[in-house]
């Protein structure tokens, strides 16, 4: 039997954050849950510029940001506002 294993992980860190991981690299992303509006969450992806330590000297490229956004969308069924 084959398992469809994702090459990334997304873990919430309470009401105001996510930890996104790809292999050995991780990044903390500030987010907020919203209630009663058009969107269920806002993810402040524009605030993220580097991977977390020990890879903090690796700047997130535009294709990294787009891949992270796509993977976050695939991980949640909520409507997300990107900021």
mmCIF file of the N, C-alpha and C atoms, coordinates in Angstrom:
data_MODEL
# 
_entry.id   MODEL 
# 
loop_
_atom_site.group_PDB 
_atom_site.id 
_atom_site.type_symbol 
_atom_site.label_atom_id 
_atom_site.label_alt_id 
_atom_site.label_comp_id 
_atom_site.label_asym_id 
_atom_site.label_entity_id 
_atom_site.label_seq_id 
_atom_site.pdbx_PDB_ins_code 
_atom_site.Cartn_x 
_atom_site.Cartn_y 
_atom_site.Cartn_z 
_atom_site.occupancy 
_atom_site.B_iso_or_equiv 
_atom_site.pdbx_formal_charge 
_atom_site.auth_seq_id 
_atom_site.auth_comp_id 
_atom_site.auth_asym_id 
_atom_site.auth_atom_id 
_atom_site.pdbx_PDB_model_num 
ATOM 1   N N  . UNK A 1 1  ? 0.833   -1.173 0.000  1.00 0.00 ? 1  UNK A N  1 
ATOM 2   C CA . UNK A 1 1  ? 0.000   0.000  0.000  1.00 0.00 ? 1  UNK A CA 1 
ATOM 3   C C  . UNK A 1 1  ? 0.884   1.245  0.000  1.00 0.00 ? 1  UNK A C  1 
ATOM 4   N N  . UNK A 1 2  ? 0.531   2.238  -0.810 1.00 0.00 ? 2  UNK A N  1 
ATOM 5   C CA . UNK A 1 2  ? 1.300   3.470  -0.910 1.00 0.00 ? 2  UNK A CA 1 
ATOM 6   C C  . UNK A 1 2  ? 0.587   4.589  -0.174 1.00 0.00 ? 2  UNK A C  1 
ATOM 7   N N  . UNK A 1 3  ? 1.358   5.379  0.551  1.00 0.00 ? 3  UNK A N  1 
ATOM 8   C CA . UNK A 1 3  ? 0.810   6.509  1.292  1.00 0.00 ? 3  UNK A CA 1 
ATOM 9   C C  . UNK A 1 3  ? 1.194   7.792  0.572  1.00 0.00 ? 3  UNK A C  1 
ATOM 10  N N  . UNK A 1 4  ? 0.265   8.693  0.478  1.00 0.00 ? 4  UNK A N  1 
ATOM 11  C CA . UNK A 1 4  ? 0.526   9.995  -0.124 1.00 0.00 ? 4  UNK A CA 1 
ATOM 12  C C  . UNK A 1 4  ? 1.105   10.908 0.949  1.00 0.00 ? 4  UNK A C  1 
ATOM 13  N N  . UNK A 1 5  ? 2.405   10.931 1.060  1.00 0.00 ? 5  UNK A N  1 
ATOM 14  C CA . UNK A 1 5  ? 3.085   11.709 2.098  1.00 0.00 ? 5  UNK A CA 1 
ATOM 15  C C  . UNK A 1 5  ? 3.452   13.084 1.564  1.00 0.00 ? 5  UNK A C  1 
ATOM 16  N N  . UNK A 1 6  ? 3.087   14.109 2.297  1.00 0.00 ? 6  UNK A N  1 
ATOM 17  C CA . UNK A 1 6  ? 3.386   15.475 1.904  1.00 0.00 ? 6  UNK A CA 1 
ATOM 18  C C  . UNK A 1 6  ? 4.839   15.802 2.245  1.00 0.00 ? 6  UNK A C  1 
ATOM 19  N N  . UNK A 1 7  ? 5.511   16.588 1.393  1.00 0.00 ? 7  UNK A N  1 
ATOM 20  C CA . UNK A 1 7  ? 6.897   16.972 1.679  1.00 0.00 ? 7  UNK A CA 1 
ATOM 21  C C  . UNK A 1 7  ? 7.003   18.150 2.640  1.00 0.00 ? 7  UNK A C  1 
ATOM 22  N N  . UNK A 1 8  ? 5.916   18.503 3.298  1.00 0.00 ? 8  UNK A N  1 
ATOM 23  C CA . UNK A 1 8  ? 5.890   19.631 4.221  1.00 0.00 ? 8  UNK A CA 1 
ATOM 24  C C  . UNK A 1 8  ? 4.945   19.329 5.380  1.00 0.00 ? 8  UNK A C  1 
ATOM 25  N N  . UNK A 1 9  ? 5.074   20.113 6.443  1.00 0.00 ? 9  UNK A N  1 
ATOM 26  C CA . UNK A 1 9  ? 4.185   19.991 7.608  1.00 0.00 ? 9  UNK A CA 1 
ATOM 27  C C  . UNK A 1 9  ? 3.734   21.385 8.010  1.00 0.00 ? 9  UNK A C  1 
ATOM 28  N N  . UNK A 1 10 ? 2.497   21.473 8.471  1.00 0.00 ? 10 UNK A N  1 
ATOM 29  C CA . UNK A 1 10 ? 1.955   22.721 8.992  1.00 0.00 ? 10 UNK A CA 1 
ATOM 30  C C  . UNK A 1 10 ? 1.407   22.431 10.381 1.00 0.00 ? 10 UNK A C  1 
ATOM 31  N N  . UNK A 1 11 ? 1.857   23.229 11.353 1.00 0.00 ? 11 UNK A N  1 
ATOM 32  C CA . UNK A 1 11 ? 1.416   23.027 12.732 1.00 0.00 ? 11 UNK A CA 1 
ATOM 33  C C  . UNK A 1 11 ? 0.977   24.366 13.320 1.00 0.00 ? 11 UNK A C  1 
ATOM 34  N N  . UNK A 1 12 ? -0.263  24.454 13.800 1.00 0.00 ? 12 UNK A N  1 
ATOM 35  C CA . UNK A 1 12 ? -0.684  25.693 14.457 1.00 0.00 ? 12 UNK A CA 1 
ATOM 36  C C  . UNK A 1 12 ? 0.016   25.863 15.796 1.00 0.00 ? 12 UNK A C  1 
ATOM 37  N N  . UNK A 1 13 ? 0.252   27.106 16.173 1.00 0.00 ? 13 UNK A N  1 
ATOM 38  C CA . UNK A 1 13 ? 0.903   27.396 17.465 1.00 0.00 ? 13 UNK A CA 1 
ATOM 39  C C  . UNK A 1 13 ? -0.007  28.286 18.301 1.00 0.00 ? 13 UNK A C  1 
ATOM 40  N N  . UNK A 1 14 ? -1.228  27.890 18.434 1.00 0.00 ? 14 UNK A N  1 
ATOM 41  C CA . UNK A 1 14 ? -2.190  28.690 19.182 1.00 0.00 ? 14 UNK A CA 1 
ATOM 42  C C  . UNK A 1 14 ? -3.058  29.498 18.244 1.00 0.00 ? 14 UNK A C  1 
ATOM 43  N N  . UNK A 1 15 ? -3.550  30.619 18.737 1.00 0.00 ? 15 UNK A N  1 
ATOM 44  C CA . UNK A 1 15 ? -4.457  31.444 17.943 1.00 0.00 ? 15 UNK A CA 1 
ATOM 45  C C  . UNK A 1 15 ? -3.749  32.357 16.963 1.00 0.00 ? 15 UNK A C  1 
ATOM 46  N N  . UNK A 1 16 ? -2.451  32.540 17.112 1.00 0.00 ? 16 UNK A N  1 
ATOM 47  C CA . UNK A 1 16 ? -1.780  33.566 16.319 1.00 0.00 ? 16 UNK A CA 1 
ATOM 48  C C  . UNK A 1 16 ? -0.498  33.080 15.664 1.00 0.00 ? 16 UNK A C  1 
ATOM 49  N N  . UNK A 1 17 ? -0.490  31.881 15.141 1.00 0.00 ? 17 UNK A N  1 
ATOM 50  C CA . UNK A 1 17 ? 0.729   31.471 14.483 1.00 0.00 ? 17 UNK A CA 1 
ATOM 51  C C  . UNK A 1 17 ? 0.669   30.078 13.883 1.00 0.00 ? 17 UNK A C  1 
ATOM 52  N N  . UNK A 1 18 ? 1.606   29.857 12.979 1.00 0.00 ? 18 UNK A N  1 
ATOM 53  C CA . UNK A 1 18 ? 1.783   28.575 12.309 1.00 0.00 ? 18 UNK A CA 1 
ATOM 54  C C  . UNK A 1 18 ? 3.278   28.282 12.250 1.00 0.00 ? 18 UNK A C  1 
ATOM 55  N N  . UNK A 1 19 ? 3.614   27.021 12.283 1.00 0.00 ? 19 UNK A N  1 
ATOM 56  C CA . UNK A 1 19 ? 4.975   26.606 11.980 1.00 0.00 ? 19 UNK A CA 1 
ATOM 57  C C  . UNK A 1 19 ? 4.890   25.767 10.711 1.00 0.00 ? 19 UNK A C  1 
ATOM 58  N N  . UNK A 1 20 ? 5.609   26.212 9.685  1.00 0.00 ? 20 UNK A N  1 
ATOM 59  C CA . UNK A 1 20 ? 5.647   25.515 8.406  1.00 0.00 ? 20 UNK A CA 1 
ATOM 60  C C  . UNK A 1 20 ? 7.022   24.876 8.281  1.00 0.00 ? 20 UNK A C  1 
ATOM 61  N N  . UNK A 1 21 ? 7.079   23.591 7.908  1.00 0.00 ? 21 UNK A N  1 
ATOM 62  C CA . UNK A 1 21 ? 8.348   22.868 7.793  1.00 0.00 ? 21 UNK A CA 1 
ATOM 63  C C  . UNK A 1 21 ? 8.444   22.161 6.460  1.00 0.00 ? 21 UNK A C  1 
ATOM 64  N N  . UNK A 1 22 ? 9.638   22.218 5.885  1.00 0.00 ? 22 UNK A N  1 
ATOM 65  C CA . UNK A 1 22 ? 10.008  21.435 4.695  1.00 0.00 ? 22 UNK A CA 1 
ATOM 66  C C  . UNK A 1 22 ? 11.348  20.802 5.003  1.00 0.00 ? 22 UNK A C  1 
ATOM 67  N N  . UNK A 1 23 ? 11.368  19.516 5.204  1.00 0.00 ? 23 UNK A N  1 
ATOM 68  C CA . UNK A 1 23 ? 12.617  18.848 5.546  1.00 0.00 ? 23 UNK A CA 1 
ATOM 69  C C  . UNK A 1 23 ? 13.206  19.419 6.816  1.00 0.00 ? 23 UNK A C  1 
ATOM 70  N N  . UNK A 1 24 ? 14.435  19.932 6.737  1.00 0.00 ? 24 UNK A N  1 
ATOM 71  C CA . UNK A 1 24 ? 15.139  20.490 7.896  1.00 0.00 ? 24 UNK A CA 1 
ATOM 72  C C  . UNK A 1 24 ? 14.833  21.970 8.106  1.00 0.00 ? 24 UNK A C  1 
ATOM 73  N N  . UNK A 1 25 ? 14.130  22.589 7.181  1.00 0.00 ? 25 UNK A N  1 
ATOM 74  C CA . UNK A 1 25 ? 13.868  24.028 7.272  1.00 0.00 ? 25 UNK A CA 1 
ATOM 75  C C  . UNK A 1 25 ? 12.480  24.292 7.848  1.00 0.00 ? 25 UNK A C  1 
ATOM 76  N N  . UNK A 1 26 ? 12.400  25.292 8.737  1.00 0.00 ? 26 UNK A N  1 
ATOM 77  C CA . UNK A 1 26 ? 11.121  25.692 9.311  1.00 0.00 ? 26 UNK A CA 1 
ATOM 78  C C  . UNK A 1 26 ? 11.015  27.209 9.279  1.00 0.00 ? 26 UNK A C  1 
ATOM 79  N N  . UNK A 1 27 ? 9.772   27.675 9.341  1.00 0.00 ? 27 UNK A N  1 
ATOM 80  C CA . UNK A 1 27 ? 9.519   29.108 9.434  1.00 0.00 ? 27 UNK A CA 1 
ATOM 81  C C  . UNK A 1 27 ? 8.263   29.314 10.266 1.00 0.00 ? 27 UNK A C  1 
ATOM 82  N N  . UNK A 1 28 ? 8.323   30.279 11.186 1.00 0.00 ? 28 UNK A N  1 
ATOM 83  C CA . UNK A 1 28 ? 7.163   30.669 11.977 1.00 0.00 ? 28 UNK A CA 1 
ATOM 84  C C  . UNK A 1 28 ? 6.436   31.778 11.221 1.00 0.00 ? 28 UNK A C  1 
ATOM 85  N N  . UNK A 1 29 ? 5.135   31.634 11.083 1.00 0.00 ? 29 UNK A N  1 
ATOM 86  C CA . UNK A 1 29 ? 4.332   32.595 10.337 1.00 0.00 ? 29 UNK A CA 1 
ATOM 87  C C  . UNK A 1 29 ? 3.219   33.106 11.245 1.00 0.00 ? 29 UNK A C  1 
ATOM 88  N N  . UNK A 1 30 ? 3.139   34.424 11.389 1.00 0.00 ? 30 UNK A N  1 
ATOM 89  C CA . UNK A 1 30 ? 2.093   35.025 12.193 1.00 0.00 ? 30 UNK A CA 1 
ATOM 90  C C  . UNK A 1 30 ? 0.776   34.925 11.438 1.00 0.00 ? 30 UNK A C  1 
ATOM 91  N N  . UNK A 1 31 ? -0.276  34.547 12.139 1.00 0.00 ? 31 UNK A N  1 
ATOM 92  C CA . UNK A 1 31 ? -1.607  34.446 11.539 1.00 0.00 ? 31 UNK A CA 1 
ATOM 93  C C  . UNK A 1 31 ? -2.644  34.746 12.611 1.00 0.00 ? 31 UNK A C  1 
ATOM 94  N N  . UNK A 1 32 ? -3.860  35.003 12.182 1.00 0.00 ? 32 UNK A N  1 
ATOM 95  C CA . UNK A 1 32 ? -4.968  35.251 13.094 1.00 0.00 ? 32 UNK A CA 1 
ATOM 96  C C  . UNK A 1 32 ? -6.204  34.526 12.598 1.00 0.00 ? 32 UNK A C  1 
ATOM 97  N N  . UNK A 1 33 ? -6.961  33.998 13.519 1.00 0.00 ? 33 UNK A N  1 
ATOM 98  C CA . UNK A 1 33 ? -8.255  33.421 13.174 1.00 0.00 ? 33 UNK A CA 1 
ATOM 99  C C  . UNK A 1 33 ? -9.293  34.530 13.200 1.00 0.00 ? 33 UNK A C  1 
ATOM 100 N N  . UNK A 1 34 ? -10.188 34.528 12.228 1.00 0.00 ? 34 UNK A N  1 
ATOM 101 C CA . UNK A 1 34 ? -11.228 35.549 12.128 1.00 0.00 ? 34 UNK A CA 1 
ATOM 102 C C  . UNK A 1 34 ? -12.590 34.894 12.278 1.00 0.00 ? 34 UNK A C  1 
ATOM 103 N N  . UNK A 1 35 ? -13.543 35.641 12.772 1.00 0.00 ? 35 UNK A N  1 
ATOM 104 C CA . UNK A 1 35 ? -14.887 35.106 12.969 1.00 0.00 ? 35 UNK A CA 1 
ATOM 105 C C  . UNK A 1 35 ? -15.916 36.044 12.361 1.00 0.00 ? 35 UNK A C  1 
ATOM 106 N N  . UNK A 1 36 ? -16.870 35.481 11.653 1.00 0.00 ? 36 UNK A N  1 
ATOM 107 C CA . UNK A 1 36 ? -18.001 36.240 11.163 1.00 0.00 ? 36 UNK A CA 1 
ATOM 108 C C  . UNK A 1 36 ? -17.757 37.067 9.924  1.00 0.00 ? 36 UNK A C  1 
ATOM 109 N N  . UNK A 1 37 ? -16.639 36.924 9.281  1.00 0.00 ? 37 UNK A N  1 
ATOM 110 C CA . UNK A 1 37 ? -16.356 37.709 8.082  1.00 0.00 ? 37 UNK A CA 1 
ATOM 111 C C  . UNK A 1 37 ? -16.272 36.837 6.850  1.00 0.00 ? 37 UNK A C  1 
ATOM 112 N N  . UNK A 1 38 ? -15.750 37.413 5.807  1.00 0.00 ? 38 UNK A N  1 
ATOM 113 C CA . UNK A 1 38 ? -15.601 36.695 4.548  1.00 0.00 ? 38 UNK A CA 1 
ATOM 114 C C  . UNK A 1 38 ? -14.519 35.619 4.626  1.00 0.00 ? 38 UNK A C  1 
ATOM 115 N N  . UNK A 1 39 ? -13.478 35.879 5.444  1.00 0.00 ? 39 UNK A N  1 
ATOM 116 C CA . UNK A 1 39 ? -12.361 34.954 5.573  1.00 0.00 ? 39 UNK A CA 1 
ATOM 117 C C  . UNK A 1 39 ? -12.333 34.332 6.962  1.00 0.00 ? 39 UNK A C  1 
ATOM 118 N N  . UNK A 1 40 ? -11.744 33.146 7.050  1.00 0.00 ? 40 UNK A N  1 
ATOM 119 C CA . UNK A 1 40 ? -11.623 32.439 8.321  1.00 0.00 ? 40 UNK A CA 1 
ATOM 120 C C  . UNK A 1 40 ? -10.292 32.717 9.016  1.00 0.00 ? 40 UNK A C  1 
ATOM 121 N N  . UNK A 1 41 ? -9.309  33.148 8.226  1.00 0.00 ? 41 UNK A N  1 
ATOM 122 C CA . UNK A 1 41 ? -7.981  33.415 8.794  1.00 0.00 ? 41 UNK A CA 1 
ATOM 123 C C  . UNK A 1 41 ? -7.243  34.421 7.930  1.00 0.00 ? 41 UNK A C  1 
ATOM 124 N N  . UNK A 1 42 ? -6.322  35.124 8.554  1.00 0.00 ? 42 UNK A N  1 
ATOM 125 C CA . UNK A 1 42 ? -5.394  35.980 7.813  1.00 0.00 ? 42 UNK A CA 1 
ATOM 126 C C  . UNK A 1 42 ? -3.990  35.482 8.140  1.00 0.00 ? 42 UNK A C  1 
ATOM 127 N N  . UNK A 1 43 ? -3.180  35.327 7.101  1.00 0.00 ? 43 UNK A N  1 
ATOM 128 C CA . UNK A 1 43 ? -1.809  34.844 7.250  1.00 0.00 ? 43 UNK A CA 1 
ATOM 129 C C  . UNK A 1 43 ? -0.885  35.959 6.772  1.00 0.00 ? 43 UNK A C  1 
ATOM 130 N N  . UNK A 1 44 ? -0.022  36.417 7.657  1.00 0.00 ? 44 UNK A N  1 
ATOM 131 C CA . UNK A 1 44 ? 0.866   37.536 7.355  1.00 0.00 ? 44 UNK A CA 1 
ATOM 132 C C  . UNK A 1 44 ? 2.160   37.022 6.715  1.00 0.00 ? 44 UNK A C  1 
ATOM 133 N N  . UNK A 1 45 ? 2.030   36.505 5.512  1.00 0.00 ? 45 UNK A N  1 
ATOM 134 C CA . UNK A 1 45 ? 3.165   35.907 4.809  1.00 0.00 ? 45 UNK A CA 1 
ATOM 135 C C  . UNK A 1 45 ? 4.183   36.963 4.401  1.00 0.00 ? 45 UNK A C  1 
ATOM 136 N N  . UNK A 1 46 ? 3.747   38.198 4.208  1.00 0.00 ? 46 UNK A N  1 
ATOM 137 C CA . UNK A 1 46 ? 4.670   39.255 3.779  1.00 0.00 ? 46 UNK A CA 1 
ATOM 138 C C  . UNK A 1 46 ? 5.683   39.621 4.864  1.00 0.00 ? 46 UNK A C  1 
ATOM 139 N N  . UNK A 1 47 ? 5.418   39.252 6.101  1.00 0.00 ? 47 UNK A N  1 
ATOM 140 C CA . UNK A 1 47 ? 6.356   39.526 7.195  1.00 0.00 ? 47 UNK A CA 1 
ATOM 141 C C  . UNK A 1 47 ? 7.505   38.522 7.254  1.00 0.00 ? 47 UNK A C  1 
ATOM 142 N N  . UNK A 1 48 ? 7.368   37.419 6.545  1.00 0.00 ? 48 UNK A N  1 
ATOM 143 C CA . UNK A 1 48 ? 8.366   36.352 6.593  1.00 0.00 ? 48 UNK A CA 1 
ATOM 144 C C  . UNK A 1 48 ? 9.418   36.605 5.514  1.00 0.00 ? 48 UNK A C  1 
ATOM 145 N N  . UNK A 1 49 ? 10.682  36.637 5.922  1.00 0.00 ? 49 UNK A N  1 
ATOM 146 C CA . UNK A 1 49 ? 11.752  36.892 4.959  1.00 0.00 ? 49 UNK A CA 1 
ATOM 147 C C  . UNK A 1 49 ? 12.826  35.815 4.949  1.00 0.00 ? 49 UNK A C  1 
ATOM 148 N N  . UNK A 1 50 ? 12.985  35.108 6.079  1.00 0.00 ? 50 UNK A N  1 
ATOM 149 C CA . UNK A 1 50 ? 14.040  34.104 6.193  1.00 0.00 ? 50 UNK A CA 1 
ATOM 150 C C  . UNK A 1 50 ? 13.487  32.845 6.840  1.00 0.00 ? 50 UNK A C  1 
ATOM 151 N N  . UNK A 1 51 ? 14.141  31.724 6.553  1.00 0.00 ? 51 UNK A N  1 
ATOM 152 C CA . UNK A 1 51 ? 13.848  30.500 7.279  1.00 0.00 ? 51 UNK A CA 1 
ATOM 153 C C  . UNK A 1 51 ? 14.322  30.684 8.713  1.00 0.00 ? 51 UNK A C  1 
ATOM 154 N N  . UNK A 1 52 ? 13.803  29.883 9.638  1.00 0.00 ? 52 UNK A N  1 
ATOM 155 C CA . UNK A 1 52 ? 14.237  29.936 11.030 1.00 0.00 ? 52 UNK A CA 1 
ATOM 156 C C  . UNK A 1 52 ? 15.629  29.322 11.181 1.00 0.00 ? 52 UNK A C  1 
ATOM 157 N N  . UNK A 1 53 ? 16.275  29.626 12.304 1.00 0.00 ? 53 UNK A N  1 
ATOM 158 C CA . UNK A 1 53 ? 17.584  29.094 12.629 1.00 0.00 ? 53 UNK A CA 1 
ATOM 159 C C  . UNK A 1 53 ? 17.522  27.559 12.662 1.00 0.00 ? 53 UNK A C  1 
ATOM 160 N N  . UNK A 1 54 ? 18.494  26.855 12.180 1.00 0.00 ? 54 UNK A N  1 
ATOM 161 C CA . UNK A 1 54 ? 19.833  27.259 11.772 1.00 0.00 ? 54 UNK A CA 1 
ATOM 162 C C  . UNK A 1 54 ? 19.925  27.676 10.302 1.00 0.00 ? 54 UNK A C  1 
ATOM 163 N N  . UNK A 1 55 ? 18.819  27.773 9.614  1.00 0.00 ? 55 UNK A N  1 
ATOM 164 C CA . UNK A 1 55 ? 18.820  28.168 8.201  1.00 0.00 ? 55 UNK A CA 1 
ATOM 165 C C  . UNK A 1 55 ? 18.442  29.632 8.015  1.00 0.00 ? 55 UNK A C  1 
ATOM 166 N N  . UNK A 1 56 ? 18.638  30.446 9.043  1.00 0.00 ? 56 UNK A N  1 
ATOM 167 C CA . UNK A 1 56 ? 18.186  31.827 9.009  1.00 0.00 ? 56 UNK A CA 1 
ATOM 168 C C  . UNK A 1 56 ? 18.979  32.713 8.056  1.00 0.00 ? 56 UNK A C  1 
ATOM 169 N N  . UNK A 1 57 ? 20.069  32.207 7.507  1.00 0.00 ? 57 UNK A N  1 
ATOM 170 C CA . UNK A 1 57 ? 20.801  32.969 6.505  1.00 0.00 ? 57 UNK A CA 1 
ATOM 171 C C  . UNK A 1 57 ? 20.254  32.699 5.100  1.00 0.00 ? 57 UNK A C  1 
ATOM 172 N N  . UNK A 1 58 ? 19.311  31.757 5.009  1.00 0.00 ? 58 UNK A N  1 
ATOM 173 C CA . UNK A 1 58 ? 18.666  31.464 3.724  1.00 0.00 ? 58 UNK A CA 1 
ATOM 174 C C  . UNK A 1 58 ? 17.413  32.324 3.599  1.00 0.00 ? 58 UNK A C  1 
ATOM 175 N N  . UNK A 1 59 ? 17.470  33.290 2.709  1.00 0.00 ? 59 UNK A N  1 
ATOM 176 C CA . UNK A 1 59 ? 16.331  34.174 2.478  1.00 0.00 ? 59 UNK A CA 1 
ATOM 177 C C  . UNK A 1 59 ? 15.256  33.404 1.700  1.00 0.00 ? 59 UNK A C  1 
ATOM 178 N N  . UNK A 1 60 ? 13.996  33.646 2.053  1.00 0.00 ? 60 UNK A N  1 
ATOM 179 C CA . UNK A 1 60 ? 12.892  33.026 1.321  1.00 0.00 ? 60 UNK A CA 1 
ATOM 180 C C  . UNK A 1 60 ? 12.749  33.715 -0.033 1.00 0.00 ? 60 UNK A C  1 
ATOM 181 N N  . UNK A 1 61 ? 12.902  32.959 -1.094 1.00 0.00 ? 61 UNK A N  1 
ATOM 182 C CA . UNK A 1 61 ? 12.737  33.495 -2.445 1.00 0.00 ? 61 UNK A CA 1 
ATOM 183 C C  . UNK A 1 61 ? 11.249  33.584 -2.777 1.00 0.00 ? 61 UNK A C  1 
ATOM 184 N N  . UNK A 1 62 ? 10.923  34.302 -3.818 1.00 0.00 ? 62 UNK A N  1 
ATOM 185 C CA . UNK A 1 62 ? 9.524   34.454 -4.220 1.00 0.00 ? 62 UNK A CA 1 
ATOM 186 C C  . UNK A 1 62 ? 8.879   33.097 -4.508 1.00 0.00 ? 62 UNK A C  1 
ATOM 187 N N  . UNK A 1 63 ? 9.620   32.162 -5.118 1.00 0.00 ? 63 UNK A N  1 
ATOM 188 C CA . UNK A 1 63 ? 9.049   30.836 -5.386 1.00 0.00 ? 63 UNK A CA 1 
ATOM 189 C C  . UNK A 1 63 ? 8.832   30.050 -4.086 1.00 0.00 ? 63 UNK A C  1 
ATOM 190 N N  . UNK A 1 64 ? 9.678   30.290 -3.063 1.00 0.00 ? 64 UNK A N  1 
ATOM 191 C CA . UNK A 1 64 ? 9.440   29.681 -1.746 1.00 0.00 ? 64 UNK A CA 1 
ATOM 192 C C  . UNK A 1 64 ? 8.122   30.181 -1.160 1.00 0.00 ? 64 UNK A C  1 
ATOM 193 N N  . UNK A 1 65 ? 7.910   31.501 -1.216 1.00 0.00 ? 65 UNK A N  1 
ATOM 194 C CA . UNK A 1 65 ? 6.685   32.101 -0.677 1.00 0.00 ? 65 UNK A CA 1 
ATOM 195 C C  . UNK A 1 65 ? 5.457   31.545 -1.395 1.00 0.00 ? 65 UNK A C  1 
ATOM 196 N N  . UNK A 1 66 ? 5.508   31.465 -2.717 1.00 0.00 ? 66 UNK A N  1 
ATOM 197 C CA . UNK A 1 66 ? 4.368   30.956 -3.480 1.00 0.00 ? 66 UNK A CA 1 
ATOM 198 C C  . UNK A 1 66 ? 4.096   29.487 -3.166 1.00 0.00 ? 66 UNK A C  1 
ATOM 199 N N  . UNK A 1 67 ? 5.164   28.690 -2.998 1.00 0.00 ? 67 UNK A N  1 
ATOM 200 C CA . UNK A 1 67 ? 5.002   27.276 -2.649 1.00 0.00 ? 67 UNK A CA 1 
ATOM 201 C C  . UNK A 1 67 ? 4.398   27.135 -1.244 1.00 0.00 ? 67 UNK A C  1 
ATOM 202 N N  . UNK A 1 68 ? 4.870   27.941 -0.303 1.00 0.00 ? 68 UNK A N  1 
ATOM 203 C CA . UNK A 1 68 ? 4.339   27.902 1.058  1.00 0.00 ? 68 UNK A CA 1 
ATOM 204 C C  . UNK A 1 68 ? 2.860   28.275 1.043  1.00 0.00 ? 68 UNK A C  1 
ATOM 205 N N  . UNK A 1 69 ? 2.494   29.328 0.320  1.00 0.00 ? 69 UNK A N  1 
ATOM 206 C CA . UNK A 1 69 ? 1.088   29.737 0.226  1.00 0.00 ? 69 UNK A CA 1 
ATOM 207 C C  . UNK A 1 69 ? 0.231   28.610 -0.351 1.00 0.00 ? 69 UNK A C  1 
ATOM 208 N N  . UNK A 1 70 ? 0.707   27.979 -1.423 1.00 0.00 ? 70 UNK A N  1 
ATOM 209 C CA . UNK A 1 70 ? -0.031  26.877 -2.037 1.00 0.00 ? 70 UNK A CA 1 
ATOM 210 C C  . UNK A 1 70 ? -0.194  25.719 -1.055 1.00 0.00 ? 70 UNK A C  1 
ATOM 211 N N  . UNK A 1 71 ? 0.879   25.383 -0.351 1.00 0.00 ? 71 UNK A N  1 
ATOM 212 C CA . UNK A 1 71 ? 0.821   24.280 0.605  1.00 0.00 ? 71 UNK A CA 1 
ATOM 213 C C  . UNK A 1 71 ? -0.089  24.593 1.788  1.00 0.00 ? 71 UNK A C  1 
ATOM 214 N N  . UNK A 1 72 ? -0.084  25.847 2.250  1.00 0.00 ? 72 UNK A N  1 
ATOM 215 C CA . UNK A 1 72 ? -0.997  26.233 3.328  1.00 0.00 ? 72 UNK A CA 1 
ATOM 216 C C  . UNK A 1 72 ? -2.445  26.129 2.869  1.00 0.00 ? 72 UNK A C  1 
ATOM 217 N N  . UNK A 1 73 ? -2.715  26.557 1.645  1.00 0.00 ? 73 UNK A N  1 
ATOM 218 C CA . UNK A 1 73 ? -4.080  26.438 1.106  1.00 0.00 ? 73 UNK A CA 1 
ATOM 219 C C  . UNK A 1 73 ? -4.509  24.980 1.021  1.00 0.00 ? 73 UNK A C  1 
ATOM 220 N N  . UNK A 1 74 ? -3.593  24.106 0.650  1.00 0.00 ? 74 UNK A N  1 
ATOM 221 C CA . UNK A 1 74 ? -3.906  22.679 0.570  1.00 0.00 ? 74 UNK A CA 1 
ATOM 222 C C  . UNK A 1 74 ? -4.098  22.058 1.943  1.00 0.00 ? 74 UNK A C  1 
ATOM 223 N N  . UNK A 1 75 ? -3.540  22.684 2.969  1.00 0.00 ? 75 UNK A N  1 
ATOM 224 C CA . UNK A 1 75 ? -3.627  22.132 4.322  1.00 0.00 ? 75 UNK A CA 1 
ATOM 225 C C  . UNK A 1 75 ? -4.887  22.535 5.060  1.00 0.00 ? 75 UNK A C  1 
ATOM 226 N N  . UNK A 1 76 ? -5.512  23.618 4.630  1.00 0.00 ? 76 UNK A N  1 
ATOM 227 C CA . UNK A 1 76 ? -6.689  24.128 5.324  1.00 0.00 ? 76 UNK A CA 1 
ATOM 228 C C  . UNK A 1 76 ? -7.865  24.212 4.372  1.00 0.00 ? 76 UNK A C  1 
ATOM 229 N N  . UNK A 1 77 ? -9.045  24.005 4.904  1.00 0.00 ? 77 UNK A N  1 
ATOM 230 C CA . UNK A 1 77 ? -10.253 24.167 4.103  1.00 0.00 ? 77 UNK A CA 1 
ATOM 231 C C  . UNK A 1 77 ? -10.846 25.555 4.286  1.00 0.00 ? 77 UNK A C  1 
ATOM 232 N N  . UNK A 1 78 ? -10.220 26.360 5.130  1.00 0.00 ? 78 UNK A N  1 
ATOM 233 C CA . UNK A 1 78 ? -10.698 27.714 5.416  1.00 0.00 ? 78 UNK A CA 1 
ATOM 234 C C  . UNK A 1 78 ? -10.338 28.652 4.274  1.00 0.00 ? 78 UNK A C  1 
ATOM 235 N N  . UNK A 1 79 ? -11.066 29.756 4.196  1.00 0.00 ? 79 UNK A N  1 
ATOM 236 C CA . UNK A 1 79 ? -10.713 30.827 3.267  1.00 0.00 ? 79 UNK A CA 1 
ATOM 237 C C  . UNK A 1 79 ? -9.676  31.687 3.953  1.00 0.00 ? 79 UNK A C  1 
ATOM 238 N N  . UNK A 1 80 ? -8.553  31.930 3.271  1.00 0.00 ? 80 UNK A N  1 
ATOM 239 C CA . UNK A 1 80 ? -7.429  32.650 3.861  1.00 0.00 ? 80 UNK A CA 1 
ATOM 240 C C  . UNK A 1 80 ? -7.252  33.989 3.160  1.00 0.00 ? 80 UNK A C  1 
ATOM 241 N N  . UNK A 1 81 ? -7.066  35.033 3.959  1.00 0.00 ? 81 UNK A N  1 
ATOM 242 C CA . UNK A 1 81 ? -6.683  36.346 3.464  1.00 0.00 ? 81 UNK A CA 1 
ATOM 243 C C  . UNK A 1 81 ? -5.169  36.463 3.620  1.00 0.00 ? 81 UNK A C  1 
ATOM 244 N N  . UNK A 1 82 ? -4.468  36.805 2.546  1.00 0.00 ? 82 UNK A N  1 
ATOM 245 C CA . UNK A 1 82 ? -3.015  36.930 2.596  1.00 0.00 ? 82 UNK A CA 1 
ATOM 246 C C  . UNK A 1 82 ? -2.646  38.385 2.833  1.00 0.00 ? 82 UNK A C  1 
ATOM 247 N N  . UNK A 1 83 ? -1.775  38.610 3.788  1.00 0.00 ? 83 UNK A N  1 
ATOM 248 C CA . UNK A 1 83 ? -1.350  39.984 4.094  1.00 0.00 ? 83 UNK A CA 1 
ATOM 249 C C  . UNK A 1 83 ? 0.165   40.019 4.243  1.00 0.00 ? 83 UNK A C  1 
# 
